[in-house]
Amino acid sequence: MPGELWQIQAALGELYLLTRQVEQAGEAFASAAMIIHELADRIQDEALQRGFLLAQQIHYVLER
């Protein structure tokens, strides 16, 4: 479920931004980022982990 949960939180962050609810957007993106880092920590191979964190969707969320 964490694989889906970060995406839900990121989408929620986008919706909050569209409705100018900046604080809530920040919280949603922070939650998504936390889940992403938890998932990345489970990846043993450093190259795969780096690739995961640099994926476009992931990188976008981490930069928010």
C-alpha positions as CSV (number, residue, x, y, z in Angstrom):
1,M,0.0,0.0,0.0
2,P,2.8,2.6,0.6
3,G,3.5,2.5,-3.2
4,E,0.0,3.8,-3.8
5,L,-0.2,6.0,-0.7
6,W,2.6,8.4,-1.7
7,Q,0.9,8.9,-5.0
8,I,-2.4,9.6,-3.3
9,Q,-0.7,12.1,-1.0
10,A,1.0,13.8,-4.0
11,A,-2.3,14.1,-5.9
12,L,-3.9,15.5,-2.8
13,G,-1.0,18.1,-2.6
14,E,-1.7,19.1,-6.2
15,L,-5.4,19.5,-5.5
16,Y,-4.6,21.7,-2.5
17,L,-2.3,23.8,-4.6
18,L,-5.1,24.2,-7.2
19,T,-7.4,25.5,-4.5
20,R,-4.7,27.7,-3.0
21,Q,-4.5,25.8,0.2
22,V,-0.7,26.0,0.4
23,E,-0.3,24.8,4.0
24,Q,-2.3,21.7,3.4
25,A,-0.4,21.1,0.1
26,G,2.9,21.3,2.0
27,E,1.6,18.7,4.5
28,A,0.4,16.3,1.8
29,F,3.7,16.6,-0.1
30,A,5.7,16.1,3.1
31,S,3.7,13.0,3.8
32,A,4.3,11.7,0.3
33,A,8.1,12.4,0.6
34,M,8.3,10.6,3.9
35,I,6.6,7.5,2.4
36,I,9.0,7.7,-0.6
37,H,12.0,7.8,1.6
38,E,10.7,4.8,3.6
39,L,10.2,2.9,0.3
40,A,13.7,3.9,-0.9
41,D,15.2,2.6,2.4
42,R,13.9,-0.8,1.6
43,I,15.8,-1.0,-1.7
44,Q,19.1,-2.7,-0.9
45,D,20.8,-2.0,-4.3
46,E,22.2,1.5,-4.2
47,A,21.9,2.0,-8.0
48,L,18.3,0.9,-8.0
49,Q,17.6,3.1,-5.0
50,R,19.2,6.1,-6.7
51,G,17.2,5.4,-9.8
52,F,14.0,5.2,-7.8
53,L,14.7,8.5,-6.1
54,L,15.6,10.2,-9.5
55,A,12.5,9.0,-11.3
56,Q,10.5,11.9,-12.6
57,Q,7.4,11.5,-10.5
58,I,9.4,10.8,-7.3
59,H,11.9,13.7,-7.9
60,Y,9.0,16.1,-8.5
61,V,7.4,15.2,-5.1
62,L,10.8,15.5,-3.3
63,E,11.4,18.9,-4.7
64,R,8.0,20.3,-3.5
